């Protein structure tokens, strides 16, 4: 059975006219870039090629529900990027429910209308992609979704919970947030913040946290700083034209509305 036969073979295709089958084979083969493989046998294909054939077969059947279990995992980086964009466009066009299983959080964020994050057999959060990213429901979600993951710092409640201390730096918090923090009954809470929501400064500023650069990694669109803040290691995005260097003392300004507070005992979000 050649690749072409394999794509057209299946219970849902048994009563489809042959011209329609041929049309679907050609269109799906072009979509996943296997036009030149249609006359080969499965044993002549690489792992990535076989994965694309399986994807084409599922798409050609035009089922009402598709289950995709890491369909892009064996593709090289460039093809994976291209296929992800094409899959996104296709899923937007098809009147089909797609359940997509992946360990690649970029795929989950880019392809999903809703994301279900599981841990130890439990759903930790089910929500829209950017809500999962911006407002994780639990410490695990924030630490799993995102590259780099969300930073977590220990914040100690002072002044009756009106402010917090992070590494002996005092941070003001909104009254409605303070109420949630006091309700935990705990002396400390988690402060969660994404790397892009931290502004690195080379001079001291009121309310900024003192830190020291350990590593500066130029990544093109930004420089990823790994810094030491007290006993914590923090990831920070800096402008690509900035001149931060290893060993430099810097200060970190957190965007208040982007801070996510979490209960240290339950690891659940408080805001």
N, C-alpha and C positions, 0 to 999 in steps of 0.2 A: 504494500500500500504506500503510494507516494505521499508527499506532503499535501498535494492538491486533493487527493482522495481523502486524506485524514481530516482536512478542514471541512469537507462536504459530508463526512460520515457522522451520523448521529440520529437519535430518535426524532428530534425536532425537525430534521431535514428530510425525513423519509418521504413525505408527501408534498415536498416543494418541487415545482417543475425544474427540470434540468437547466434551462436557460437562466432561471433565477438563481440557482445554486452557483452556476459559473460566474454570474455577475457578483454575487456576494463574495465568492472566493477571491476574485480579482481585486475588489474594492478593499477587503480586509487585509489581503496580502500586501497591497500598496501602503496601507495605513501603518502596518508594523514592519515594513521594509523586508519582505521575504519573497518578492516577485521572482528573484533569480533562484529560489530554492524549491519551487513548486514541483519540479520533476525529480527531486531527490527522495531517497528513502530516509525514514527517521534515524536509522543507524549511522547515516552519513552526516548528521547534524551535530553541532556543538551544543553544550548545555544552554547557552544563551539563545541559540537558534531554536532549539526545542521549546524553550519558554515562550518565544514569540509565536511559534506555531500554535501552542496551546491557547494563547491569548486570542489569536485570529479565529480559532475554532469556536471559542466562547462567544466572540462578537458576531460571527457569521450566523450563529443559531438564533440571534435576536430574541433571547429569552426575556421574560418579564423580570426575573431576578438573576443577578450574576454574583457569584462568590469568587472573589479574587484573593488568593493567598500569596502575598508578596510576588506579584507577577513580573516585577522589574528587577528582582534581586540579582539575577545572573548576567545582566547587561552591563556593558562598559559605561563609564561615567558620562560620556558625551551622548551616547544613544539613550541612556536612562533619562537624561535631562530632556532630550527631544521627545521621547515617548511619554514622559510625564505630561508635557504640554499638550500632546495630541490626545492622550487619554482624557485630560481635563476638558478639552473642547468636545470630544466625543460624548462624554458623560453628560455634558450640558445639553447636547442635542438629543440623545436617546431618551425615550420614555421608559426608562429601565431603572429599577432599584439595584444599586451596586453595594454589596457589603465587601469592603476592602480591608484586608488584614495586612498590617505592616509594622515593622519595628523602626522604620525610617520616619522620624517625626516630620521631616521636610515634606515627604510624600503625604503624610496625614494632614498637615496644615494646608498644603496646596490643592489637594484633590477632594477633601471632605467637605460636605455641607454641614455635617455634624461629626464630632469626634467622640468616641468612647474610650477613655483611658482606663485600662484594667491593671490591677495589682493583686497578686495572690488570690486570683479568682474572683475579685470584687470590682465592681465599677466604682472608680474613684470620682469620675466626673463625666457627664455627657452633655455636650454643649457645642455651640458654634466654634469654629477653629480659633478665631482671634480672642474669643472670650476665654477659652481654655488657656491660651497663651498669656493674655493680659491679666486675667483674674482666676488663677488656679484655685481650685476648691480645697486643695490640701497640699501639704509640704511635698509629698511625693510627686504630685503633678507638676509643680513648679520646678522641681529638681530633675524631672524626666523630660519635659517638653522644653525645647529651646537649645540652641547651640551657640554660645555656652548656656548651661542651665541657669535658672534664677539664682542669684546670690542670697544667702540667708545669714543674717547677723543677729546676735543676741541683744535685745533691747531691754533695759531695766526701767520699770515704772518708778517715777519720783513725783514729788509735789502732788500727791494724791491721785496720780495717774494723769495729770494734766500735761506732763512732758515725759520724755524718756531719755535715758543716757545710753549712748552707743560708744563704747570705748572711751568713756568719760566726756564725751561731747554731748551737749544738751540739744535735743531736737524738740521743737514745738509740734503738737498734733492737734487736729481739729477736735472740737468738743464732742461731736457725735462719734468719732473714732475712739476718743478717750473713754467713753462709756462702755464700748465693746471690750476694750482692753481691761478695764477694771472688773468687768463681769466675769473674767476668767478666774479671778481670785488668786492668780499667780503673780509672783514678783517680777517675772521676766516673760517676754513673748518673742516670737520670731519676727524679724523685719525682713521681708522679701523684696528684692529690687533687681530688675533686669540690667544687664551691662550697658544697654543703650540709654538707660534712664539715669545714668550717673555722669555728671560733668566733672572731668578731671581738671584741676587748676594747679598752676605752678606757683601760686602765691596764696597766702592764708586769706580766708574769707569767713565771715561770721556764719556759724552753723555748719561749716564744711568739716569733714572728718579727716584727720591726718593719717597718711598712709605712706608706704614706700614701694617704689616700683621694683619688682623682681625680674620680670621679663617684659619686653616690648616686641610684639610680633606684627610686622607690616603685612596686611592682608588685602591691599589694594584699595578697597572702598573705605577702610578704616584701619586703625592700629589697635590690636587687642592687647591691653595691658593686664598683666597678672600682678596684683599688688598685695602687700601684707598690711592688714588693718587690725592692729592688736594681735590676737591669736588666729584671726580669720584670713583666709585667702579669698580675694575678690577679683572678679573679671570685670574690666571696664573698657568700653569702646571710646577711643580717642580719634580726633580728626586725622585724616591721612597726612596732613601737612604739619602735624604737631611734632615736637622734638623731644618727647619724653624718652628717658633712657633708664636702663637698669641701675639701681642704687639711688635714684633720685627721690627726694622727699616731695610728695604732692599732697593735695587736699581734694576730697571728693564731695561734691555737692549733689545731694539726692533730690530728684523731682518729687515733691511731697505727694501729689495726686497719683503717682505711679507706685507708691509703696503699698505692699500687701502685708497685712498683719495676720499672724497665725498663732493659735494657741499651742504652746509648747507641749502640753500634756496630751492633747488629742490630735495635734498636727493639722487641725481643720482651720480654714480661713475665717477671719473675724470681720473682714470687710470686702 
